[in-house]
Amino acid sequence: MMLYDLIGVSKNDFDNFIENINSVVIKEGTHWKHVNPSSHNSVSIKFDKYFEDQFKNVISASSPKQGAFCGKSIIQLLAPHSSKKYVLTLDIKNFFGSINFHKVQECTKDHSSLQLYSDIIHIFYFGGDDQLRRGLKGSAAIAEVVGLKIDHLIRKIIYSNKEYSNKDLVYSRYYDDIIISGDSFGALRSVASVLAKSIYKELGLLLNPKKTRLRILHGSKILGLRFHDRDITVPQSLKHKLRAIMYEYSSANYDESDYESVRDAKRHVGQIIGTLRYIINFTSANVSRYEDWLADFYEELDRLEEIRKDLAQYYDDEKGIYFDM
């Protein structure tokens, strides 16, 4: 089958997408997103979803699994650490920006379905500066594929190295956040030094020294969750934040006849959705109320997008002015 068949679009639409592949996504701040509205938008999104699934297949074939696509919630990833005394947290500096296409090719060389489309993957997900474009669905999966190499290296060091193999260390990773816990402060301090050198030497990635922390696990907040004795909980501060931004939205009185105001409203709703998803993903029980709210705000986001599309016909985004209605 041809790629456009696999994606589920017509050959003509796919050819138009390829012709305009450098303009179907745009960078806003540090993240990339699909251009909207655009005649190529639907093809761009389907392309992104297809290759997200392909890279997820690479992750699924790996073992043991860590990271964002391992089938575990954050609370399940962190649970094995709860019985330990100390925790070492590390962060990859500029993780997405440090991932170039060559790193991905090394990780997928045994997957012919990806090698076949390497050129178009390179253009769409990396662009001219050859840095992974954060924000696209496929980019998150690509980052996790590279994360498999991080997992392999760290496991080799802490589980196979005689110096650490008898220390009963526990390892987890979520994207570029690395968590290692144990009962020996000295062993964890030594691991931090060894990993900084090994990750750079073997993977070409740098650890962020400002985010390297070794501390007592009890009372620590990791990936937004709080460790308390052997329990892991969502901090009340996050729930307070959710209530605050929901109240702010209900009282903001956004002008739905004004393009900029509707766009601001969409950003506000997006912030609420992001916070709700965070709480749902990281909470093991009693999430039905949050799931109901999430469904409501997704509907609100869709409603605002329809209003924005109508207003966009009369608005020059670059100049910030309206045409005659």
BELJO-V869715 format. One line per field, one symbol per residue. ss: DSSP state (a for helix, b for strand, c for the rest). phi: phi as a letter, one per 20 degrees, with the letter a starting at -180 (. if undefined). burial: b if it has 9 or more other C-alpha atoms within 8 Angstrom, else e. Layout:
BEGIN
ss->???
phi->???
burial->???
END
This chain:
BEGIN
ss->ccaaaaacccaaaaaaaaacccccbbbbccbbbbccccccaaaaaaaaaaaaaaaaaaaacccccccccccccaaaaaaccccccbbbbbbbccaaaaccaaaaaaaccccaaaaccaaaaaaaaaccccccccccaaaaaaaaaaaaaaaaaaaaaaaacaaaaccccbbbbbccbbbbbbccaaaaaaaaaaaaaaaaaaacccbcaaacbbbbccccbbccbbbbccbbbbcaaaaaaaaaaaaaaaccccccccaaaaaaaaaaaaaaaaaaaaaaaccccccaaaaaaaaaaaaaaaaaaaaaaaaaccbbccccbbccc
phi->.ffffffncffffffffffdfececcecmeddbffbebfdfffgfffffffgfffffffffeafecnfdendfgfffegfefeeeccddccfflgffeedffffgfedfedffeffdffffgffecmfelcgefoegfffffgfffgfffgffffffeddfgfdfeeledcbbcleedcccaddffffffggfffgfffffedmddeeffdeccbffgnfdclnddeclddccfggfffffffffffgffdflfeeddgffffffffffffffffffffffddebldgfffffffffffffffffffffffffdceffemceefe
burial->eeebbebebeeebbebbeebbeebbbeeeebbbbbeeeebbebbbbbbbbbbbbbbebbbeeeeebbbbbebebbebbeebbebbbbbbbbbbebbbbbbbebbbebbeeeeebbeeeeebbbbbbbeebbbbbbbbbbbbbbbbbbbbbbebbbbbbbbbeebbebebbbbbbbbbbbbbbbbbebbbebbeebbebbbeebebbbbeeebebebbebbeeeebbbbeeebbbbeebbeebeebbeebeeeeeeeeebebbbbbbebbbbbbebbbebbbbbeeebeebbebbeebbebbeebbebbbebbebbbeeeeeeeee
END
